[in-house]
Structure formats: C-alpha cells, structure tokens
Amino acid sequence: MLGTNYIFSIPITYAVRFRGDFSATVAREGKTNEVHSYYFTALNSEVSIGIYDGDGFRIRVYNSTGVIIDSYATSSDSWDYFNFSSAHGNYTLEIIEDSWGYANGNYYGLEIVGTDRIFMNESQSTLYPGYSPPGNYYGSNDAMILGRGAEFSAYETYEIPTDGNFSFAIYDGDYIAALVYSPSGSFYGTFVASSNNTWDVFAVNGTLPGNWKIILFDLRGINDYPTGGNFYRIATDEAGIYVTNES
C-alpha cells in the first residue's frame, strides 16, 4: 500500500527584545521632549509592541502611508502592548518623553513581536554636538543600559551590516567588553571600553561582508546613578546598528 506524503507548513513568529526590562532610558539629565526612534521590518502580518514601565510616555508607530499607533504607555513596572494587523514593510517606532523629574531619566524596556531585529541610526554628532567620535557615527539613542539585578541584563547583542572593514565606538563604557564575531560565526576578538564619560573607538579590519555581531557584556557592574545601571551609547561608522537576540 502506498503511503501518503503530507507537507506541513508551520508559520514562524519572529520576536526581538531588549534583554533587560530596563535596557534604555529617555529624557535624562533634564532633557525635554526627547524622542527615541527605532526602525523595524514586519516579518509577520500581526505585530505586537511591548513597552515595560513606560510611566506615561507617548508611543507612535507609523510607515509611509500614515500613523498606525499614537498612544501612551501608562504602566509602572509592568508591560503595555500595542498591536496592529495586516503589517508589511518598514515601520518607525517613536518613544517620546516630555520631561522627567530625575537625572537618570525614564527607564524602559522594549519588545517587538513580528520582527527579528531593531535598527538604530541616531547621528551621534547631532545627539551631542562636540561629543562624538571623529567622523560620522550612527547608532543608539541616549542612553542604553547594562547592569546587574533582576530588571537589568549584563549583556546585549548587536549587529552591524558592513563590508568587513569598519569601526565601532562605545561612550562611557565603564568597562564594557565587546566580543566581535564575523558573519561566518568565527570569533574576531575582544575589546574593552574602559572610559568614563568619553568614547572608546575600535577598528575591525575584516574582509568578510555581512552582519558582524557584537556582544556587549558589563564587566564590573558600575552604576552611573543610585537607581542602578551602566549607561552607555554604541555607534558605528557604518549606516547604523541592529539590536538582535542572537547569542
């Protein structure tokens, strides 16, 4: 008796998140009406954006056709979710904080279900004129956070699309280690951003084009504020940098 062959198609649900519940902060040091911009491509038709501990900041999601979400993440120490359907193509997510009463800013976490990476390309020379690496560097908002404790993560994974020959820089690393891997998965080397309130710039002289992976790890658990967390920025002389959940 001839058997019957069945082909099963199991849909893949993509997701990416900052590793810690507190992995970024907005409107620190008295800044007002600050906008953190993130970019992503929908890989599923259903998209869910999770914000941890928004404490009332505004969230906007839009694409080339218009605004999809314009709302507020009101929860404290828990998640708010913002969902939309029939997703396709590229989107911009904005987190907007009008002001914050403490120098450490408004800590938050971010998760997006329906994509596998989050792109950042903030111009560091525009973000802090006079306080950027020489040349044009693009990357994270102010600021990202590593740390110790239940709501922080000691590490984060980034990818930089490049021809293999590039530089990346870390601001105020306070002993953050950067483990660099080529697109083939081979280990390239370890760099340590030891500086306080200045940039460490590292050159990668590779030959393999593709997405180079950089895993950042907080070596010493130094806190920039009494509320905890090692605040930093990461940037590159390429077009920008991705947050991924690759190990």
N, C-alpha and C positions, 0 to 999 in steps of 0.2 A: 504494500500500500504506500502510495506516495505521500510524503508529508507536505504540509502547507507552510510556506515561509511567511513570517509576519515581520514587517518593518515598523518599529515603534519610533516615534519622534518625541523626545522628551524636551520640552522647552526649558531653556536656561534662563534663570533670573539672575541678572547681574546686580552687584551692590558694591559700594565703596564707602568707607567712613574714616574720619579721623580716629586714630586708635584710642585716644583717651576721651572721656566725657568732657574734660576740659583740655582742649588742644589748641585753642585760639582765644584771643581777647580783642575787643574792639573799643575804641574811644578811651584809650588810656592816656594818662598824663594831661588831662584836661581838654583833649581834642573834642570838637563838636561836629555833629552832622557827618560823622565818618562813615564811609561806605567800604565794605569788603566785597570784592567782586570775585566770583568763581564761574567757571565755564565747564559745560559738560555736553556730551552727545548721548541722546537717548538710544539705548540698545534694546529696550523693551517698550511695548506700547503703553504700559502702565508705569508711572513714575511716582515715587513717594520720597519726599524730602523731610528728614527728621532733624529738628533743632533741639539740642539739650540745653536747658537752663537759659532760655533767651531773655527772661526777665523783662519782656515787653518791647524788645527791639522789632523793627519793621523788616519784613522779608518780601522781596519782589522776585518773580521769575518771569522772564519774557524771551521771545525769539523774534525773528524778523517780521512776523505777522502781527505781533502785539503782546500785551501783558496777559499772562496766564494766571498768576497769583499775585495779589497785593494784600498782605495781611500782617498779623503781628504774632510773634512767638511769645506768649504770655506766661508760660510755665516757669516755675522755680524748682531747680533740682529734679526735673523730670523732662520728658520728651513731648514736643508738639510735632504733629505730622501734617504735611501739606501734599495733597495728592492730585494728580491730573491724568487723564486718559488720552488715547489717540496720539501719543507722543511720537515724534520722529524728528530727526535732525538735531541742530545745535541750540543750546539754551544758555542764558546768562542768569545766574543767581546773585542777587544783591542782599547783603545784610547791612542794615542802616541803623545806627545808634545816634540819637541826637546829642546825648551827653551822658556822663557817668560821674557819680559823686566821689569816686575813689581813684587814686592814681593808677591802680592795677588794671583798670578797665573792666568791661563786662565779659567774663569768661563764658565760653560756649563750646558745644560740640556739634558736629555735622555728620549726617549720613545721607546718602542718596541711593535708593533702590531703583534700578533701571539703567544704571551705567556702571562702568568699571574703573573710571578714573576721573579726577577733578583737576582742571587746568587752572594755573595761576600765572599771570604775566604782568604783575604790578611793576611799573618802572621805578626802580629804587632811587634814581636821581630826582624824580618827581615827588616821591613819597617824602623824602627828607633831602631837599636841595643842599648840596655841600657835604652830605654824609652818605655817599655811596661809593662803591669801588670805582676806580678809574675806568672809563669806557661806559658802555651801555649794558646794564644788568637788569634782568627781569625775573620776577619770582613772587614770593609770598607777600601777603599783607602784613601789617604791623598789629599784633605780633602772633607768631606761632608759639606753642608751649610744649615742652617736655617736662617730666617730673616724676616724683615718687608719691605713692599713696593711691588710694582707691580710685580717685577720679582723674588721675593723670596716667599717661603712658610714658615709659622711659625711652621708647623708640618710635620712629615714624619712617615710612618708606616713600621715596620719591623716584621719579624717572625723568630723565632729560633726553629728548629726541635730538640727535646730533650726528655729525659725520664721524665722530670718534675723537676729535681733537677740540677740546673745549675747556672752559674754566667754570668753576662754581665758587660761591662765596657764602660765608655764614657770618652774620652780625651778632655780636655779644654771645658767643658760644658758651663761655664759662665752662670749657672742657666738654664739648660735644664731639664724639667720634663719628667720622663719616666713613662707612665701608662702601667701596665702589666696586661695581660688577659690570662687566661688558655685556652687550646683548646676547652673547653666546652662553652667559652664565658663569664665565670664568672670573675669578677674583682678581681685581686690578691692584688694590692697595687700600690702606687705611690712612686717613688724615685726621688730625685733631685740631679743632677750633678752640683754642685756649683763651682767646682775647676777651676782655671785658669792655663793653661799650665801644667796640670798633670792629672792623671787618678782618676776617682771615680769608685770603683768596688762594685757591688751589687749582693747579693746572693738571689736566688729564690729557696725556699725549697718546691717545689710542688711534687705531686705524680702522676699526670696525664700525660702520654706520648702523644706526638703530637707536633703541631706547636704552640708555645707560642707567642702571639702578644705583641709587644712593640710599643706604640705610643709616639714619642718624640715631645715635644712642647717647643718652645723658650719662656721663661717666661719674659725676660727683654729687648730683642731686642738689646743686646750688640753687637757692631761691632768690629771685630778683625782688620779690615783695613778701611781706609776712604771710600773705594768704597762700603762698606756695607757687612753685613752678619756675622753670628756667625759660625765660622769654628769649626768642631769637627770631631772626629772619634768614631765609635761604634764597639765593638768586643765582642766575647763570648768565653768561654772555650769549647764550642761545635765545630762542624766541620765548621761552618760559619753562615751567616745570609742572609735572603732574604729581598729585597725591594718588598713590595706589595702595592696595592691600597685599601686594606681593611680599613674600617673606624674604 
